[in-house]
Amino acid sequence: MNRRSFLRVTALAGGGMLLAVYVEPVSDVLAQRGSGVTPGYKPFAFIRIGADGLVTILSKNPEVGQGVQMHLPMIVADELDVDWKDVRIGQAPLDETSFGIQRTGGSTATPINWDPLRQVGAAARQMLVAAAAETWGVPAAELTTASGRVHHAATNRSAGYGELAAKAAALPTPDLATVKLKAPSEYTVIGTPVKGNDVPSIVRGKPLYGIDMDLPGMLHAVYEKCPVFGGKVASSNVDEIRGLPGVRHAFVVEGGPDLTRTYPACCIGISLHGGVAIVADTWWHAQAARQKLRVTWNEGPTANDSSAGFARRAEELSAQPPALTLYADGDAAGALRGAAKTVEATYFYPFLAHAPLEPQNCTAHYKDGKLEMWTGTQTPGEGRLVVASLLGMQPTDVTVHFTRGGGGFGRRILNDYMAEAAWIAKQIPGVPVKLLWSREDDMRHDFYRPAGYHFLKGGVDAAGSLIAWQHHFVSPGEGERFAPNAAMPAAGFPAGFVPNYGFGASLVPLGVPTGPLRAPGTNGTTFIYQGFLDEMAYAAGKDPVAFRLALLSTTRKLVDGVRDGFNAARAKAVVELVAEKCTWAARSRQLPKGTGMGVAFLWAHGGYFAEVAEVSVDGSNRVKVNKVWVAADIGSQVINPLNALHQVQGSVIDGLSSVMAQETTIDRGRAVESNFNQHQLLRMPQAPRDIEVHFIKTANAPTGLGEPALPPVLPAVVNAIYAATGKRIRSLPLARHGYRWA
């Protein structure tokens, strides 16, 4: 049976109907995630219509604060034609055989599920109409639906969905390709502001998160790992630790040879970190015992790694040609020699921890050869494979329950904490064990946003047009293989808009584990591209907005066979809109001394964003971001405008935190920063007075927005500082240069 048209309908106990949809892989969406592998992807939606007419819609993906628990069911509810007040939200269980891949990451939830979830809602509505038509003996074409009821105007009859559900479930399944979808003008749920259903519980501190898990007879665990990444235990005083108050178990875990490895089918896996586990009656007892733990470590080769060493090696490599040619068009070196004006610059962004407010945690219960787990992972299916492989179990013997995650930002894509909890639980069969990391564990044992050095040269002609761009990127990796999430798209903007463009890379072997951070790749590289583009605008004597618009108006010509999906017209539209909303032309010329405006734009994860920051800098280098304007094109629909606004504003605030004071420094193979006093978050008085957000609706399919709104604010702020002070910042964070929040 063709999966594109396969719809399964099952009657539920008590009367009702249950629907699930299967579709083929969405390869173009997955390609944006940079995974390099396209697994089978079968998005699903479950609808249960009770006899009372209430509709329960199961949300498929893990919720980590991005609002997916609400906006995916909203798609189904609209096509089903029910009032939102009659909808109840449930969390789907992990069952990828039935439900498809269940992940949170890459801003993929909306683009992958938009069509399938609409089809599910429309199919259910069609079946309910058919049930009413059969009951009343009238043509289905004469029936309409609204607010969870089917109506026949000619006879003034109506029936609630609850009355029709059991009969509808027994009817033939419609072909998904033929179901009639609503016109956008008919939407009643999509496009309306909807509050999160669990916000009241969050505000009241009710237990929703993995950190809140409590099971009868549960023990508490901590796990001490080598401060050097990949190090192992040489000796320890675990015998002494076992005798401390409240301690039930203490043992050494050997661990695997590598911190990360790739499983088949695009599953990111984890080898267990070597360390010492302590299990006690309470987490306080376990953590108190940990303070008395004495371990001699075999630190391994990563003890030779450091941020300073990486910088020295990058500087050495910058004097040599790139080891890898990633993209070449025209003659960049020759064009630079003939340019009317050239700019040469070195840019840098550091390693960066994710630092979610909820530290990593997982509760595991191993009993009778089966394992049950509760955790806030972003990739529960991959986590199950990690654990099954580690313990030599079948994945079907591992049950993973979703809990709400207290922030993810990509950190919870990697399931090392699940591996640790599973290993500990297997050593204590029959007893549930909750592993909870400390804040220091979380920040010193991360999979960091990779640091990167960028050596750039650019040239403009006498008319001020950008004619040459040469880029040497130094990144973690070895040979021709970049470290995880350390690569860049070979033909990313402005490739194709500059007639002479050269982009190459050199890799530096490092043992520091790296991974995806919110807006992977672009969270650092947008600062590079949009910062250097700003330098070229000033070198050309052009207004920064006008310079970008002129470049985007150039006909793009990529080398043969290269495609990346970038749409210059959409990018240009958001730049024009943000310039209009902030009155750039007039405002940027009328600001007082010490205040400037900066602009930047980005295409990532299918979304187009342009942002302008107005920034004031006083004589003591105190920075105040007065206001940020955001223009966005995320396609034809903004499913939940309230959540969309909050996502964009949160992205801007997240970006402001990283631009000022956040970095992870490596010294002797260790992460130096370990808590929020060193990794500072933006405080309320430091936030802009206003973050003004505008959406453009276009004829394109809806995309995600949890990530692409973040990167542009970094270069926008840095470019505004230049406009205010004449000082060009080329490395992050700003604190490196003596700046601080006002």
HUKA-V327820 format. One record per pair of residues at least 24 apart in sequence whose C-alpha atoms are under 6 Angstrom apart, sorted by the first residue. I is the first residue (numbers start at 0). J is the second residue. Records with the same first field share a line. If there is no record, write none. Layout:
# HUKA-V327820
I: J / J
This chain:
# HUKA-V327820
4: 174 / 175
10: 168
14: 50 / 165
15: 48 / 49 / 164 / 165
16: 47 / 48 / 164 / 168
17: 46 / 47
18: 45 / 46
19: 43 / 44 / 45
31: 604
32: 105
36: 265
38: 264
40: 99 / 100
41: 99
42: 99
43: 98
44: 116
49: 161
50: 161
51: 161
52: 160 / 161
53: 85
54: 86
55: 86 / 87 / 88
56: 88
57: 88 / 89 / 90 / 91
58: 90 / 91
59: 91
60: 101 / 102
61: 103 / 377
62: 403
63: 403 / 404 / 405 / 406 / 407
74: 117
75: 116 / 117 / 120
77: 188
78: 117 / 120 / 121
79: 120 / 121 / 124
80: 145 / 146 / 147
81: 146 / 147
82: 146
102: 377 / 378
103: 377
106: 703 / 705
107: 703
109: 702 / 703
110: 701 / 702
121: 180
122: 178
126: 167
127: 167
130: 166 / 167
189: 638
190: 637 / 638 / 639
191: 639
192: 639 / 640 / 641
207: 403
208: 402 / 403 / 404
209: 374 / 375 / 402
217: 431 / 432
218: 279 / 280 / 432
219: 278 / 279 / 281 / 282 / 432 / 433
220: 277 / 278 / 433 / 434
221: 276 / 277 / 434
222: 275 / 276
223: 274 / 275
224: 274
226: 669
227: 298 / 668 / 669
230: 297 / 298 / 299
231: 273 / 296 / 297
232: 274 / 296
233: 295 / 296 / 297
234: 294 / 295
235: 293 / 294
236: 293
245: 279 / 280 / 284
246: 279
247: 278 / 279
248: 277 / 278
249: 276 / 277
250: 275 / 276
251: 275
266: 381
268: 385
269: 415
301: 510 / 668
302: 667 / 668
303: 667 / 668
304: 667 / 668
305: 665 / 666 / 667 / 668
306: 664 / 665
313: 473
321: 503 / 504 / 505
322: 504 / 505
323: 503 / 504
324: 503
325: 489 / 502 / 503
326: 489 / 501 / 502
327: 500 / 501
328: 499 / 500
329: 499
330: 499
331: 467 / 499 / 500 / 501
334: 467
335: 458 / 467
338: 458 / 459 / 460
339: 459 / 460 / 461
340: 458 / 459
341: 457 / 458
342: 456 / 457
343: 455 / 456
344: 455
345: 453 / 454
346: 452 / 453 / 729 / 730
347: 451 / 452 / 730
348: 450 / 451 / 730 / 731
349: 450 / 662
350: 447 / 448 / 449 / 450 / 662 / 663
351: 447 / 448 / 662 / 663
352: 447
355: 406 / 407
357: 405
358: 436 / 441
359: 436
360: 434 / 435
361: 417 / 433 / 434
362: 432 / 433
363: 420 / 421 / 424 / 431 / 432
364: 424 / 431
365: 424 / 425 / 428 / 429
366: 428 / 429
369: 396
370: 397
371: 397 / 398
372: 399
373: 399 / 400
374: 401 / 402
375: 401 / 402 / 403 / 404
376: 411
377: 411 / 412
378: 412
382: 414
386: 418
408: 516 / 517
409: 515 / 516 / 517
439: 673
442: 673
443: 670 / 673
446: 512 / 513 / 514
447: 513 / 514
448: 513 / 514 / 516
449: 485 / 513
463: 539
466: 497 / 498
467: 499 / 500
468: 500
469: 500 / 501
470: 502
471: 503 / 504
472: 504
473: 504 / 505 / 506
474: 506
475: 506 / 507 / 508
476: 506 / 507 / 508
477: 506 / 508
483: 513 / 514
484: 514 / 515
495: 555 / 556 / 557
496: 555
517: 706
518: 706 / 707
522: 710
525: 710
526: 713 / 714
529: 599 / 714
530: 714
570: 607
573: 609 / 630 / 631
574: 609
577: 630
593: 723
594: 723
595: 719 / 722 / 723
596: 719
597: 715 / 718 / 719
598: 715
599: 711 / 715
600: 711
603: 707
605: 702
606: 632 / 633
607: 631 / 632
611: 715
612: 715 / 716
614: 719
620: 738
621: 738 / 739 / 740 / 741
622: 739 / 740 / 741
623: 741
624: 687
625: 687 / 688
626: 687 / 688 / 689 / 690
627: 690
628: 690 / 691
629: 692
630: 693 / 694
631: 694
632: 694 / 695
633: 701 / 702
634: 696 / 697 / 699 / 700 / 701
635: 696 / 697 / 698 / 699 / 700 / 701
636: 701
646: 705
647: 708
650: 708 / 709
651: 709
654: 709
656: 680 / 681
658: 713 / 732
659: 732 / 733 / 734
660: 732 / 734
